[in-house]
Amino acid sequence: MILSTIRMAIPPKKRDEALKVLKMTAEYSRVRPGCLCCYIYEDVQDAKIIMFKEMWRCREDMEQHLRSDEYRNILLVMEMAEKEPEIRFDTISSSAGIETVENARRLD
């Protein structure tokens, strides 16, 4: 799995436009082959910060998305940012859920 994260500081005057574009793009991403999830987050401690996260089944699916016309919308939003956005692509080799917490708490 590949986790794509973009963290942007969007000026207040451009925030509504940026969110509108990101919401449309998220809807598109969610139906693309290989997209496992797509979320938009707002930072409750810094109103300028917006995060756009997508999880992809594999690198090939993600790269096809990065080449799509719709991904240009994300690039346009990144250009609205006050400073260079933080962009990460993390490869996830395994994942676990609540059982990790339960197992750790049993050790007490």
C-alpha positions as CSV (number, residue, x, y, z in Angstrom):
1,M,0.0,0.0,0.0
2,I,1.1,3.6,-0.6
3,L,-0.1,6.4,1.6
4,S,0.0,9.8,-0.1
5,T,-0.1,12.9,2.2
6,I,-0.1,16.5,1.2
7,R,0.0,19.1,3.9
8,M,-0.7,22.7,2.8
9,A,-1.0,26.1,4.4
10,I,-3.8,27.8,2.4
11,P,-4.4,31.5,2.9
12,P,-7.9,32.3,4.4
13,K,-9.0,34.1,1.2
14,K,-8.3,30.9,-0.9
15,R,-9.5,28.3,1.6
16,D,-13.1,27.9,0.3
17,E,-11.9,27.5,-3.3
18,A,-9.2,25.1,-2.3
19,L,-11.6,22.9,-0.3
20,K,-14.1,22.9,-3.1
21,V,-11.5,21.6,-5.5
22,L,-10.1,19.1,-3.1
23,K,-13.6,17.7,-2.4
24,M,-14.3,17.2,-6.1
25,T,-10.9,15.6,-6.5
26,A,-11.5,13.3,-3.5
27,E,-14.8,12.1,-5.0
28,Y,-13.0,11.3,-8.2
29,S,-10.1,9.5,-6.4
30,R,-12.4,7.3,-4.4
31,V,-13.8,5.6,-7.5
32,R,-10.4,5.2,-9.2
33,P,-9.1,1.6,-9.5
34,G,-6.8,0.9,-6.6
35,C,-7.9,3.8,-4.3
36,L,-8.5,2.4,-0.9
37,C,-9.5,5.7,0.7
38,C,-9.2,9.4,0.3
39,Y,-9.7,12.0,3.1
40,I,-9.4,15.8,3.6
41,Y,-8.4,17.0,7.0
42,E,-8.4,20.5,8.6
43,D,-6.0,21.3,11.4
44,V,-8.0,22.4,14.5
45,Q,-4.9,24.2,15.9
46,D,-4.0,26.1,12.7
47,A,-6.9,27.1,10.4
48,K,-4.6,27.5,7.4
49,I,-3.6,23.8,7.3
50,I,-5.4,21.4,5.1
51,M,-4.2,17.8,4.6
52,F,-5.2,15.6,1.6
53,K,-4.6,11.9,2.1
54,E,-5.0,9.0,-0.2
55,M,-4.2,5.3,0.2
56,W,-3.5,3.3,-2.9
57,R,-3.4,-0.5,-3.3
58,C,0.0,-0.3,-5.2
59,R,2.5,2.1,-6.7
60,E,1.1,1.5,-10.3
61,D,-2.4,2.6,-9.3
62,M,-1.0,5.7,-7.6
63,E,1.2,6.6,-10.5
64,Q,-1.7,6.3,-12.9
65,H,-3.6,8.7,-10.7
66,L,-0.7,11.1,-10.5
67,R,-0.7,11.3,-14.3
68,S,-4.4,11.9,-14.6
69,D,-6.0,15.2,-15.6
70,E,-7.9,15.3,-12.3
71,Y,-4.6,15.3,-10.3
72,R,-3.8,18.6,-11.9
73,N,-6.5,20.1,-9.7
74,I,-4.5,19.0,-6.6
75,L,-1.4,20.6,-8.2
76,L,-3.4,23.9,-8.7
77,V,-4.4,23.8,-5.0
78,M,-0.8,23.3,-3.9
79,E,0.1,26.4,-5.9
80,M,-2.3,28.4,-3.7
81,A,-0.3,27.5,-0.6
82,E,1.6,30.2,1.3
83,K,4.7,28.1,1.4
84,E,5.9,24.9,-0.3
85,P,3.5,22.0,0.7
86,E,4.8,19.0,2.5
87,I,4.4,16.0,0.3
88,R,5.0,12.4,1.3
89,F,4.6,9.0,-0.3
90,D,4.9,6.2,2.3
91,T,5.0,2.5,1.5
92,I,3.1,0.4,4.1
93,S,4.1,-3.2,4.2
94,S,1.7,-4.3,6.9
95,S,-1.2,-2.9,8.9
96,A,-2.9,-3.9,12.2
97,G,-5.9,-2.7,14.1
98,I,-7.3,-2.8,17.7
99,E,-5.7,-6.2,18.3
100,T,-2.3,-4.4,18.6
101,V,-3.7,-2.3,21.5
102,E,-5.3,-5.3,23.1
103,N,-2.2,-7.4,22.9
104,A,0.0,-4.6,24.3
105,R,-2.4,-4.0,27.2
106,R,-2.5,-7.7,28.1
107,L,1.2,-7.5,28.9
108,D,0.5,-5.3,32.0
